[in-house]
Amino acid sequence: MTDAIVAEGLVKKYGNVTALDGMGLSVPAGTVLALLGPNGAGKTTTVRVLTTLLQPDAGRAVVAGCDIVRDAARLRSLIGMSGQYAAVDDHLTGAENLEMVGRLYHLGAKRSKKRARELLERFDLTDAADRPVKGYSGGMRRRIDLAGALVADPPVLFLDEPTTGLDPRARAQLWDVISELVAGGSTLLLTTQYMEEADRLADQIMVVDQGRAIAQGTADQLKDRVGGNRIELTVTDRTELEITRQTLAWLAVGAMQTDAEGLSVTVPVTDGPESLRQALGRLAEQGIRVRDAGVRRPTMDDVYLTLTGHRVAEDRQHTDAQDQEITR
């Protein structure tokens, strides 16, 4: 299978900040690769480099058969991109926004108008076609933005955290649209902080940290890399949490984790059901009241913790340095 996107050793620096540190990836034509990681991991910078918005300081990449530096002008006509924030004109209608994109792609007035109507119907926006975009909901804005990326019917698409800020219903609707695009043969590079999104849409998931790819595989392959099961226990009294940790330490086959509220503990174990039975028995002997308990498989956050030593939720508190630098 031919690769639609290939990158090798990409480096991008902003002063003392290294946004990309030897990033490499490949995406076979007609498949989806999801870059999973927190803010500051290098996901957005990767997209900006591959879409010619930034030039790399080192390394090379070929997208849709075009070198991203030497063939940048030609490449722009072969790709579509939807960024983290909808790039639409609030004062234009949905139809006018799409027609404007068609004109920018030199499709001509007649073809641009026809293409706009086709996409409005495809994205279930026909009823809102002649309304100014400033009155659209968040989900509608994301759909019109994604429609704009498809005006020229590009073979390769880049979606940078396309569902950030959407409510669950709007997110599910956008997932359905993206799934249809993939079923139609589009090649897609997707960045996300949501494991569920990557699991739903991607053929392969690449975990990114500090500008490098640190693991790649399907969701199941990455979870199997961590192995085992997790017992999750919630106690009724915060003062009992430390006793709970001490009581269950003998069961743990890795580091135990405590939630921010100090009421729940996660214990990695080898045999989930049997370990849970033993854990509840030991806690009952200690007189510790358990409000909730269960066994689950590793999550992508567990994978990320194992690979990097920190959780995605913790990393989201940090500022994306390269984004700040670019927008200054």
VOGU-3710 file (C-alpha; in Angstrom, 3 decimals, decimal comma):
1> mtdaivaegl> 0,000/0,000/0,000  1,386/3,407/-1,004  2,014/5,911/1,769  0,114/9,175/1,347  2,128/10,848/4,122  5,746/10,116/5,043  7,879/12,147/7,458  11,418/11,462/8,635  13,393/13,218/11,364  11,346/16,424/11,494
11> vkkygnvtal> 12,804/19,082/13,798  11,243/22,434/14,658  12,514/24,840/17,301  11,270/28,118/18,732  14,202/29,651/20,529  15,016/27,288/23,383  11,812/25,292/22,903  12,065/22,162/20,743  8,585/21,521/19,390  9,571/18,618/17,133
21> dgmglsvpag> 12,553/16,467/18,006  13,034/13,992/15,164  9,350/13,289/14,465  8,720/10,515/11,952  5,525/8,895/10,718  3,856/7,234/7,752  0,207/7,023/6,753  -0,832/4,547/4,042  -3,307/5,907/1,497  -6,929/5,434/2,525
31> tvlallgpng> -6,183/5,030/6,244  -6,329/7,156/9,398  -3,441/7,881/11,748  -4,290/9,576/15,054  -1,610/11,519/16,906  -2,509/11,248/20,579  -0,947/13,416/23,233  -1,384/16,453/25,494  -0,946/20,117/24,665  2,699/20,832/23,955
41> agktttvrvl> 3,472/17,322/22,699  4,070/18,546/19,134  0,848/17,448/17,448  -0,193/20,821/16,066  3,341/21,681/14,996  3,490/18,395/13,088  0,298/19,299/11,236  1,535/22,804/10,473  4,786/21,490/9,061  3,095/18,811/6,938
51> ttllqpdagr> 0,595/21,355/5,556  3,375/23,858/4,615  2,334/26,446/7,210  5,747/26,023/8,826  9,095/24,946/7,408  11,020/22,339/9,392  14,487/23,145/10,669  15,578/19,630/9,729  14,164/16,425/8,296  11,962/15,794/5,285
61> avvagcdivr> 8,382/14,875/4,473  6,359/13,937/1,405  2,579/14,390/1,317  0,441/13,268/-1,645  3,650/12,767/-3,608  4,892/16,319/-2,980  7,897/17,411/-0,966  6,557/19,780/1,701  9,317/22,349/1,016  10,197/22,061/-2,679
71> daarlrslig> 6,619/21,383/-3,865  4,748/23,455/-1,293  2,627/25,412/-3,771  1,429/22,289/-5,583  0,854/20,424/-2,326  -1,589/23,057/-1,064  -3,983/22,172/-3,875  -3,952/18,496/-2,849  -4,698/18,740/0,868  -7,471/19,949/3,142
81> msgqyaavdd> -7,069/21,140/6,710  -9,361/21,887/9,625  -7,595/23,475/12,594  -8,446/23,593/16,283  -10,625/26,658/15,756  -13,164/27,005/12,965  -11,683/29,214/10,233  -14,927/30,768/9,028  -16,157/34,307/8,400  -18,904/35,018/10,914
91> hltgaenlem> -20,499/37,683/8,732  -20,911/35,423/5,690  -23,535/32,721/5,360  -22,568/29,062/5,347  -22,975/28,925/1,579  -20,916/32,090/1,066  -18,097/30,707/3,224  -17,836/27,578/1,115  -18,149/29,471/-2,162  -15,306/31,748/-1,048
101> vgrlyhlgak> -13,088/28,718/-0,376  -13,918/27,408/-3,854  -12,877/30,710/-5,396  -9,584/30,574/-3,485  -8,993/27,125/-5,010  -9,709/28,685/-8,448  -12,759/26,493/-9,043  -14,685/29,325/-10,682  -17,967/30,880/-9,572  -20,322/28,275/-11,013
111> rskkrarell> -18,413/25,224/-9,765  -17,778/26,830/-6,356  -21,490/27,429/-5,849  -22,378/23,885/-6,914  -19,723/22,380/-4,640  -20,909/24,510/-1,719  -24,467/23,210/-2,080  -23,224/19,606/-2,308  -21,253/19,939/0,914  -24,027/21,760/2,770
121> erfdltdaad> -26,301/18,831/2,010  -23,649/16,278/2,949  -23,042/17,947/6,307  -26,749/18,417/7,036  -26,483/22,205/6,886  -28,898/22,928/4,032  -31,451/24,607/6,310  -28,739/26,918/7,652  -27,068/27,575/4,282  -28,273/31,160/3,970
131> rpvkgysggm> -27,840/32,153/7,602  -24,764/34,072/8,851  -22,297/31,725/10,507  -22,197/33,918/13,632  -25,558/32,360/14,553  -24,318/28,769/14,203  -23,834/26,451/17,173  -20,369/25,105/17,978  -21,091/21,807/16,257  -22,417/23,554/13,142
141> rrridlagal> -19,320/25,762/12,981  -17,072/22,718/13,134  -19,057/21,048/10,357  -18,900/24,101/8,073  -15,161/24,342/8,759  -14,657/20,683/7,865  -16,791/21,174/4,761  -14,447/23,991/3,771  -11,504/21,597/3,946  -13,300/19,368/1,421
151> vadppvlfld> -14,276/21,951/-1,177  -11,472/20,937/-3,554  -12,058/17,222/-2,836  -8,468/16,700/-1,598  -7,041/13,184/-1,311  -5,331/13,958/2,025  -6,941/15,613/5,059  -5,461/17,018/8,261  -7,794/17,502/11,237  -6,239/19,169/14,281
161> epttgldpra> -8,315/18,325/17,381  -11,563/18,678/15,388  -13,951/18,032/18,291  -12,325/20,084/21,050  -14,969/22,094/22,882  -17,945/20,218/21,442  -20,637/18,614/23,558  -20,979/14,799/23,350  -23,834/14,946/20,814  -22,013/17,323/18,463
171> raqlwdvise> -18,836/15,277/18,829  -20,650/12,065/17,863  -22,183/13,791/14,833  -18,792/14,968/13,644  -17,358/11,485/14,162  -20,032/10,124/11,844  -19,079/12,653/9,163  -15,375/11,834/9,483  -16,114/8,102/9,318  -17,966/8,661/6,041
181> lvaggstlll> -14,975/10,504/4,606  -12,658/7,651/5,522  -15,058/5,088/4,070  -14,913/7,078/0,842  -11,150/6,547/0,585  -9,724/9,716/2,128  -6,367/9,605/3,892  -6,524/11,324/7,258  -4,067/12,514/9,862  -5,954/13,365/13,039
191> ttqymeeadr> -4,658/14,952/16,237  -6,562/14,485/19,462  -6,384/14,388/23,244  -9,302/11,961/23,433  -8,630/8,229/23,435  -12,242/7,462/22,549  -11,899/9,603/19,433  -8,701/7,898/18,343  -10,183/4,481/19,100  -13,313/5,252/17,060
201> ladqimvvdq> -11,691/6,790/13,989  -8,092/5,615/13,605  -6,511/2,579/11,975  -3,300/3,340/13,879  -2,610/5,480/16,952  0,716/7,183/17,550  1,462/8,415/21,079  3,429/11,670/20,945  5,425/13,252/23,761  7,950/16,103/23,734
211> graiaqgtad> 8,051/16,277/19,952  8,716/12,586/19,393  6,715/9,494/18,540  7,093/7,146/21,510  4,698/4,333/20,552  2,413/3,278/17,723  -0,197/0,589/17,150  -3,902/-0,095/17,354  -5,704/0,762/20,582  -5,675/-2,897/21,655
221> qlkdrvggnr> -1,987/-3,281/20,840  -1,079/-0,249/22,927  -3,203/-1,428/25,862  -1,682/-4,894/25,643  1,709/-3,251/25,911  0,748/-2,133/29,422  -0,901/-5,454/30,253  -2,917/-6,611/33,237  -6,086/-5,178/34,756  -6,895/-2,343/37,118
231> ieltvtdrte> -8,957/-2,418/40,302  -10,688/0,886/40,967  -11,956/1,486/44,503  -13,741/4,518/45,950  -13,936/4,926/49,702  -16,483/7,006/51,594  -14,028/8,841/53,830  -10,892/10,608/52,567  -9,081/9,819/55,816  -9,328/6,098/54,993
241> leitrqtlaw> -7,544/6,366/51,640  -4,009/5,960/52,975  -5,017/2,883/54,977  -6,640/1,543/51,808  -3,403/2,028/49,868  -1,386/0,275/52,561  -3,889/-2,583/52,763  -3,809/-3,178/49,001  -0,078/-2,628/48,400  0,594/-6,381/48,397
251> lavgamqtda> -1,784/-6,822/45,426  -0,270/-4,112/43,241  2,040/-5,104/40,373  2,830/-1,469/39,581  2,383/2,049/40,912  -0,987/2,774/42,506  -2,726/6,012/41,555  -4,963/8,277/43,627  -7,505/10,687/42,156  -7,415/14,433/42,766
261> eglsvtvpvt> -10,301/14,307/45,266  -8,500/11,754/47,401  -11,325/9,250/47,467  -10,354/6,716/44,796  -7,365/4,489/44,225  -6,387/2,514/41,127  -4,400/-0,666/41,671  -2,715/-2,524/38,779  -3,165/-6,280/39,252  -2,622/-9,495/37,301
271> dgpeslrqal> -5,936/-11,249/37,973  -8,778/-8,755/38,075  -11,791/-10,640/39,491  -9,855/-12,660/42,051  -7,801/-9,646/43,107  -10,981/-7,622/43,573  -12,480/-10,351/45,777  -9,371/-10,417/47,931  -9,154/-6,625/48,078  -12,734/-6,246/49,291
281> grlaeqgirv> -12,171/-8,946/51,901  -9,052/-7,278/53,275  -10,723/-3,855/53,368  -13,761/-5,288/55,174  -11,424/-6,757/57,799  -9,991/-3,259/58,307  -13,454/-1,773/58,643  -12,990/0,424/55,556  -16,234/1,358/53,836  -16,091/1,014/50,047
291> rdagvrrptm> -18,558/3,120/48,079  -17,758/1,682/44,651  -15,442/-0,967/43,207  -14,750/-2,561/39,851  -12,256/-4,064/37,430  -11,285/-2,522/34,101  -8,748/-2,923/31,326  -5,926/-0,387/30,959  -6,969/2,929/29,449  -4,929/5,048/27,089
301> ddvyltltgh> -4,069/7,235/30,042  -2,522/4,148/31,674  -0,556/3,579/28,464  0,588/7,183/28,449  1,566/7,027/32,122  3,600/3,868/31,514  5,362/5,342/28,485  6,052/8,853/29,795  5,771/8,733/33,584  2,964/11,289/33,671
311> rvaedrqhtd> -0,705/11,428/32,806  -2,343/13,270/29,924  -4,661/15,051/32,369  -1,662/16,459/34,216  0,014/17,572/30,995  -3,104/19,454/29,872  -2,365/21,991/32,605  0,741/23,140/30,753  0,722/25,759/28,015  1,471/24,800/24,439
321> aqdqeitr> 4,637/26,865/24,054  4,884/26,559/20,303  1,293/27,711/19,776  1,964/30,842/21,838  5,108/31,560/19,859  3,358/31,184/16,499  0,454/33,476/17,403  2,574/36,332/18,747
//
